[in-house]
Amino acid sequence: MTITAALVLFAVIWFMLLFMALPMGQTSQEEDGERVPGTPASAPINPMIGKKMFWVTVVTVLLWVPLCLFIVYGPLTIDDLDFYDRSR
């Protein structure tokens, strides 16, 4: 695994987890009853972006390190996944 591949894997995991974490724990302005003029009723009151980004980064590192180790040193290789035996 190259350094670029490792960084791309980290970025993919990080953004995937971020998009899953963004809607968690949201309260919309409509649910709270206080709407700021010029914003949609579905806009969140306090999105807690910094806190979510911190925890997404922590979870990403916890998933990324074992995944990189498995890819580099793991027992499974591309040749093991060749179901059609194209090596002939």
Summary of the structure (lengths in Angstrom):
residues: 88
radius of gyration: 20.4
end to end distance: 25.6
largest distance: 68.3
contacts: 171
relative contact order: 0.14
helix: 58%
strand: 2%
